[in-house]
Amino acid sequence: MFKSVQYAGFEDRPELRARAEQLETVLADEVTAWRGDVEVRWAPAADPEAVLDLTLAITRPNGVAARHTGTFVPGDFSHPRWLASRCNRVWFDLLGALLDQQHQRVEAAIPEPVEA
């Protein structure tokens, strides 16, 4: 499954933790590539208008790493497909952050042109 899964801050919210645990399967269906490299962290949302925060982190063998947090709002729980869509969005945003990190690494490795 995932490299690691953490549930933080649910001590007084067992019903919310149960929702997060159910979403782990939904997330697994969306994150197929590199699933074993992905660290997952679920927490109650910091925003009072939201429900859950999902943080995904990944480090590739070449050392490039990225982290991204997405938030689930109450409306996301109205339809199973919306939950999958939210998980997918967090995963794709993480991949975008990973590509940005890789691009920065490549740019840093290319020497500046020298005028003759």
C-alpha positions in Angstrom: 0.0 0.0 0.0 1.4 3.4 0.9 4.9 4.0 2.4 3.2 5.3 5.5 -0.1 6.5 6.7 -0.5 8.8 9.7 -3.7 10.0 11.5 -3.0 13.1 13.5 -5.2 15.1 15.8 -8.2 12.8 15.9 -8.1 12.1 19.6 -11.5 13.8 20.2 -12.9 13.1 16.7 -13.3 9.3 16.2 -16.0 9.8 13.6 -13.8 12.0 11.6 -10.9 9.6 11.8 -13.3 6.8 10.5 -14.0 9.0 7.5 -10.3 9.5 6.9 -9.7 5.7 7.2 -12.5 5.1 4.6 -10.9 7.6 2.3 -7.6 5.7 2.3 -9.1 3.2 -0.1 -10.4 5.9 -2.4 -7.0 7.6 -2.3 -5.3 4.2 -3.1 -7.5 3.9 -6.2 -6.3 7.3 -7.4 -2.6 7.0 -6.5 -1.5 4.0 -8.5 2.0 4.9 -9.7 4.6 5.2 -6.9 2.0 4.3 -4.2 4.8 2.6 -2.2 6.8 5.9 -2.1 3.9 8.1 -0.9 3.6 9.2 2.7 0.0 10.0 3.7 -1.1 12.2 6.6 -4.7 12.8 7.5 -5.7 15.5 10.0 -8.8 17.5 11.0 -8.9 20.6 8.7 -7.3 23.7 10.0 -10.0 25.7 8.2 -13.2 25.8 10.2 -15.2 25.7 6.9 -13.5 22.4 5.9 -13.5 18.8 7.2 -10.2 17.0 6.6 -6.7 17.9 5.5 -4.8 15.4 3.4 -1.0 15.8 3.0 0.9 13.7 0.6 4.7 13.6 0.4 7.1 11.8 -1.9 10.8 11.4 -2.3 12.1 9.9 -5.5 15.3 7.8 -5.6 17.1 10.7 -7.2 16.4 12.8 -4.1 13.8 15.0 -5.5 11.0 15.5 -2.9 7.7 17.3 -2.7 4.8 17.7 -0.3 1.3 18.9 -0.9 -1.8 19.4 1.3 -5.4 19.4 0.1 -8.6 20.0 2.0 -11.9 18.2 2.0 -15.0 20.3 2.4 -18.4 19.1 3.6 -19.8 19.1 0.0 -17.1 16.6 -1.1 -18.9 13.9 1.0 -22.2 14.4 -0.9 -21.1 12.0 -3.7 -18.4 9.3 -3.8 -17.0 10.6 -7.2 -16.4 14.0 -5.6 -14.3 12.3 -2.9 -12.3 10.5 -5.6 -11.9 13.8 -7.5 -10.6 15.5 -4.4 -8.0 12.7 -3.8 -7.0 12.9 -7.5 -6.5 16.6 -7.3 -4.2 16.3 -4.2 -2.2 13.6 -6.0 -1.9 15.6 -9.2 -0.9 18.7 -7.3 1.8 16.7 -5.5 3.1 15.5 -8.9 3.1 19.1 -10.1 5.2 20.1 -7.1 7.5 17.2 -7.8 8.0 18.3 -11.4 8.7 21.8 -10.2 11.4 20.5 -7.8 12.9 18.4 -10.6 12.9 21.4 -13.0 14.6 23.6 -10.4 17.3 20.9 -9.9 17.9 20.7 -13.7 18.0 24.5 -14.0 20.5 24.7 -11.2 22.7 22.1 -12.9 22.9 23.9 -16.3 25.7 26.4 -16.4 25.0 30.0 -17.3 26.0 30.9 -20.9 29.3 32.6 -21.2 29.7 35.5 -23.7 32.7 35.2 -25.9 
